[in-house]
């Protein structure tokens, strides 16, 4: 797999600005000063969108089954450990979606459209989608905010009828991916920076805005707005929501909770940890003994 994300320091302000710069100007909404921001992985969608995308690539023989299994195992290991670190994030930057370097944006968007219809559509949490629709019905903007590559995020937003998406932005030249990021991974504090940058550009009043996430990794984004919500929350976020009297929406039941936990991404953490652990396992198995 060719290298996609070159290593450099994680600047959340830079990442947030890059995400907003990639968004086109919007027509004025009926309620122009309020908006809602939704995390994707395990908030809007069961499991990790990048994992489902990898499944679609494997089906098209662009990503091996072994790579997919190692990636899934890496996510499970990471989720069990419940931690993330700079090495994991750096490894994800260098390796995730390495196949796109040299490919055209049009080609990737077509793949995203196909894979959404084939793999992702049935994994949307209808309860979360209803929450998003309630904001749209009130005349407010509704945005996805995710570490997932923005091309995937935009397809999800478009299919759901949302306003748009803020995601990790890859550099392109003449419509072809260079193998570098614009800014950095849209994760943790970078999501909050993106929300603030979008609010400034669109004239949003953050005290009137809402944000939804499953993960404590998104506390910077959740605490940026006046109306934070926990959706299918992890333990730390559930405790924070209870302490601060935030609304909690849990659409998981029984066995579904256990099934969702393994492939689910805790924001970029599981993406980074999953890729890192998967690569480590692959290297281990390829190393002669």
C-alpha positions as CSV (number, residue, x, y, z in Angstrom):
1,X,0.0,0.0,0.0
2,X,1.5,3.3,-1.0
3,X,1.9,6.1,1.5
4,X,-0.9,8.6,1.5
5,X,-0.5,10.9,4.6
6,X,2.9,12.4,5.2
7,X,3.9,12.8,8.8
8,X,3.8,16.3,10.3
9,X,2.7,17.9,13.5
10,X,-1.0,17.9,14.3
11,X,-2.3,21.5,14.1
12,X,-6.0,21.5,15.0
13,X,-6.5,25.1,13.9
14,X,-4.9,24.3,10.5
15,X,-7.1,21.1,10.2
16,X,-10.3,22.9,11.0
17,X,-9.6,25.8,8.6
18,X,-8.8,23.3,5.8
19,X,-12.1,21.5,6.4
20,X,-14.1,24.7,6.1
21,X,-12.1,26.0,3.2
22,X,-13.2,22.9,1.2
23,X,-16.9,23.9,1.7
24,X,-18.8,25.8,-0.9
25,X,-20.8,28.9,0.1
26,X,-24.4,28.1,1.0
27,X,-27.7,29.8,0.4
28,X,-29.2,31.4,3.5
29,X,-31.2,29.0,5.7
30,X,-34.6,29.8,7.2
31,X,-33.0,29.9,10.6
32,X,-29.6,31.3,9.6
33,X,-27.9,31.5,13.0
34,X,-28.5,27.9,14.3
35,X,-27.0,24.6,13.1
36,X,-26.5,21.1,14.2
37,X,-23.2,19.1,13.9
38,X,-23.1,15.3,13.9
39,X,-20.2,13.0,14.3
40,X,-20.4,10.0,11.9
41,X,-18.9,6.8,13.3
42,X,-21.2,5.2,15.8
43,X,-23.2,8.4,15.9
44,X,-24.8,8.6,12.5
45,X,-23.7,5.2,11.3
46,X,-23.2,1.9,13.0
47,X,-19.5,1.2,13.1
48,X,-16.7,3.1,11.3
49,X,-17.4,4.6,7.9
50,X,-13.7,4.1,6.8
51,X,-14.0,0.4,7.8
52,X,-17.2,0.0,5.7
53,X,-15.4,1.8,2.8
54,X,-12.5,-0.6,3.1
55,X,-15.0,-3.5,2.9
56,X,-16.3,-2.0,-0.3
57,X,-12.7,-1.8,-1.6
58,X,-12.0,-5.4,-0.7
59,X,-15.1,-6.5,-2.5
60,X,-13.8,-4.7,-5.6
61,X,-10.3,-6.3,-5.1
62,X,-8.7,-2.9,-4.3
63,X,-8.1,-3.9,-0.7
64,X,-7.2,-7.4,0.3
65,X,-9.4,-9.5,2.6
66,X,-6.3,-10.0,4.8
67,X,-5.8,-6.2,5.1
68,X,-9.5,-5.9,6.0
69,X,-9.4,-8.5,8.7
70,X,-6.2,-7.0,10.2
71,X,-7.8,-3.6,10.1
72,X,-10.9,-4.9,11.9
73,X,-8.8,-6.7,14.5
74,X,-6.7,-3.5,15.0
75,X,-9.9,-1.6,15.7
76,X,-11.1,-4.2,18.2
77,X,-7.7,-4.2,20.0
78,X,-7.7,-0.4,20.1
79,X,-11.3,-0.2,21.4
80,X,-10.5,-2.7,24.1
81,X,-7.4,-0.6,25.2
82,X,-9.5,2.6,25.0
83,X,-6.5,4.8,24.4
84,X,-5.0,6.7,21.6
85,X,-1.6,8.4,21.1
86,X,0.4,10.5,18.7
87,X,2.1,7.4,17.2
88,X,-1.3,5.9,16.2
89,X,-2.4,9.2,14.7
90,X,0.8,9.6,12.8
91,X,0.6,6.1,11.5
92,X,-2.9,6.7,10.3
93,X,-1.8,9.9,8.5
94,X,0.9,8.0,6.7
95,X,-1.0,4.9,5.7
96,X,-4.8,5.0,5.7
97,X,-6.3,5.1,2.2
98,X,-2.8,5.0,0.7
99,X,-4.2,3.6,-2.5
100,X,-5.7,7.0,-3.6
101,X,-2.4,8.7,-4.2
102,X,-2.3,9.3,-8.0
103,X,-6.0,8.6,-8.5
104,X,-8.5,11.1,-9.6
105,X,-11.1,12.8,-7.3
106,X,-13.8,11.7,-9.8
107,X,-12.8,8.1,-9.5
108,X,-12.8,8.1,-5.7
109,X,-16.2,9.9,-5.5
110,X,-17.7,7.3,-7.8
111,X,-16.3,4.6,-5.6
112,X,-17.8,6.3,-2.5
113,X,-21.2,6.6,-4.1
114,X,-21.2,2.9,-5.0
115,X,-19.9,1.7,-1.6
116,X,-22.4,3.9,0.2
117,X,-25.3,2.2,-1.7
118,X,-23.8,-1.2,-1.3
119,X,-22.5,-1.2,2.3
120,X,-23.2,1.9,4.3
121,X,-26.9,2.8,3.7
122,X,-28.3,0.0,5.8
123,X,-26.0,1.0,8.7
124,X,-27.4,4.5,9.3
125,X,-29.0,4.9,12.7
126,X,-32.5,5.9,11.9
127,X,-32.9,7.5,15.3
128,X,-29.9,9.8,14.7
129,X,-31.2,10.6,11.2
130,X,-34.5,11.6,12.7
131,X,-32.6,14.0,15.0
132,X,-30.9,15.5,12.0
133,X,-34.2,15.8,10.2
134,X,-35.7,17.7,13.1
135,X,-33.0,20.4,12.7
136,X,-33.6,20.6,9.0
137,X,-37.3,20.9,9.5
138,X,-36.6,23.8,11.8
139,X,-34.8,25.5,8.9
140,X,-31.3,25.0,10.4
141,X,-28.1,23.8,8.7
142,X,-27.0,20.2,9.5
143,X,-23.4,19.2,9.1
144,X,-21.4,16.0,9.5
145,X,-18.1,16.6,11.2
146,X,-15.7,13.6,10.9
147,X,-12.1,12.5,10.6
148,X,-13.3,10.4,7.7
149,X,-12.0,11.7,4.3
150,X,-14.3,14.5,3.2
151,X,-15.2,12.7,-0.1
152,X,-16.8,9.9,1.9
153,X,-18.4,12.3,4.4
154,X,-20.0,14.4,1.5
155,X,-21.5,11.3,0.0
156,X,-23.1,10.3,3.3
157,X,-24.4,13.9,3.8
158,X,-25.8,14.1,0.3
159,X,-27.5,10.7,0.6
160,X,-29.1,11.8,3.9
161,X,-30.2,15.2,2.5
162,X,-28.0,17.1,5.0
163,X,-26.4,20.5,4.4
164,X,-22.9,19.3,4.0
165,X,-19.8,17.7,5.6
166,X,-16.6,18.7,7.2
167,X,-13.9,16.0,7.0
168,X,-10.3,15.3,6.5
169,X,-9.1,17.0,3.3
170,X,-6.5,15.4,0.9
171,X,-4.5,17.6,-1.4
172,X,-5.2,17.5,-5.1
173,X,-3.5,18.9,-8.2
174,X,-5.5,19.1,-11.4
175,X,-8.1,16.7,-9.9
176,X,-5.6,14.1,-8.8
177,X,-4.6,13.2,-5.3
178,X,-0.9,14.1,-4.4
179,X,-0.6,11.8,-1.4
180,X,-0.6,14.7,1.1
181,X,-3.1,16.3,3.5
182,X,-4.4,19.8,3.4
183,X,-4.1,20.7,7.1
184,X,-4.3,17.6,9.1
185,X,-6.6,14.9,10.4
186,X,-10.0,16.4,11.5
187,X,-10.0,14.9,15.0
188,X,-10.6,15.9,18.5
189,X,-9.8,19.6,18.9
190,X,-9.7,20.1,15.2
191,X,-13.4,19.3,15.0
192,X,-14.1,22.2,17.4
193,X,-11.9,24.5,15.3
194,X,-13.8,23.5,12.2
195,X,-17.1,24.2,13.9
196,X,-15.9,27.6,15.1
197,X,-14.5,28.5,11.6
198,X,-17.7,27.5,9.9
199,X,-19.8,29.5,12.5
200,X,-17.7,32.6,11.8
201,X,-18.1,32.2,8.0
202,X,-21.8,31.4,8.1
203,X,-22.8,33.8,10.9
204,X,-23.9,31.1,13.3
205,X,-24.5,31.7,17.0
206,X,-22.8,28.8,18.6
207,X,-24.9,29.2,21.8
208,X,-27.9,28.3,19.6
209,X,-26.2,25.4,17.9
210,X,-26.3,21.6,18.8
211,X,-23.7,18.9,18.5
212,X,-24.0,15.1,18.6
213,X,-21.4,12.5,19.2
214,X,-20.8,9.0,20.7
215,X,-17.3,9.6,22.0
216,X,-15.5,11.6,24.7
217,X,-12.9,12.4,22.0
218,X,-15.4,14.9,20.7
219,X,-15.8,16.8,23.9
220,X,-14.0,19.8,22.4
221,X,-16.8,20.0,19.7
222,X,-19.6,19.2,22.1
223,X,-18.5,21.9,24.6
224,X,-18.2,24.5,21.8
225,X,-21.9,24.6,21.2
226,X,-24.8,25.6,23.5
227,X,-26.7,22.3,23.1
228,X,-24.5,19.1,23.3
229,X,-26.0,15.7,22.9
230,X,-24.6,12.2,23.6
231,X,-25.6,9.5,21.1
232,X,-24.8,5.8,21.7
233,X,-22.2,7.2,24.2
234,X,-19.0,5.5,25.5
235,X,-18.6,5.4,29.2
236,X,-16.7,8.6,29.7
237,X,-19.1,10.6,27.5
238,X,-22.1,9.1,29.3
239,X,-20.7,10.1,32.7
240,X,-20.0,13.7,31.4
241,X,-23.5,13.9,29.9
242,X,-25.1,12.8,33.2
243,X,-23.0,15.2,35.2
244,X,-23.9,18.1,33.0
245,X,-27.4,17.1,32.3
246,X,-27.0,16.7,28.5
247,X,-29.6,14.7,26.6
248,X,-28.6,11.1,25.9
249,X,-29.9,9.2,22.9
250,X,-29.1,5.5,22.8
251,X,-30.4,3.6,19.8
252,X,-28.5,0.4,20.6
253,X,-30.3,-2.6,22.1
254,X,-29.0,-5.9,23.6
255,X,-26.8,-7.8,21.3
256,X,-26.5,-4.8,18.9
257,X,-24.5,-3.0,21.5
258,X,-21.9,-5.7,21.6
259,X,-21.7,-6.0,17.9
260,X,-21.4,-2.2,17.4
261,X,-18.6,-1.9,19.9
262,X,-16.1,-4.0,18.0
263,X,-16.1,-2.3,14.6
264,X,-17.1,1.1,15.8
265,X,-14.7,4.0,15.6
266,X,-14.2,6.4,18.5
267,X,-13.6,9.2,16.1
268,X,-10.2,9.3,14.6
269,X,-8.8,7.3,17.5
270,X,-10.2,3.9,16.3
271,X,-9.2,4.8,12.8
272,X,-5.7,5.6,13.9
273,X,-5.4,2.8,16.3
274,X,-7.0,0.3,14.0
275,X,-4.7,1.2,11.1
276,X,-1.7,1.2,13.4
277,X,-2.5,-2.1,15.0
278,X,-3.5,-3.6,11.7
279,X,-0.2,-2.6,10.1
280,X,1.8,-3.8,13.0
281,X,0.1,-7.2,12.8
282,X,0.6,-7.4,9.1
283,X,4.3,-6.6,9.5
284,X,4.5,-9.2,12.3
285,X,3.1,-11.9,10.1
286,X,5.4,-10.9,7.2
287,X,8.5,-10.9,9.3
288,X,10.6,-14.2,9.0
289,X,11.2,-16.1,12.3
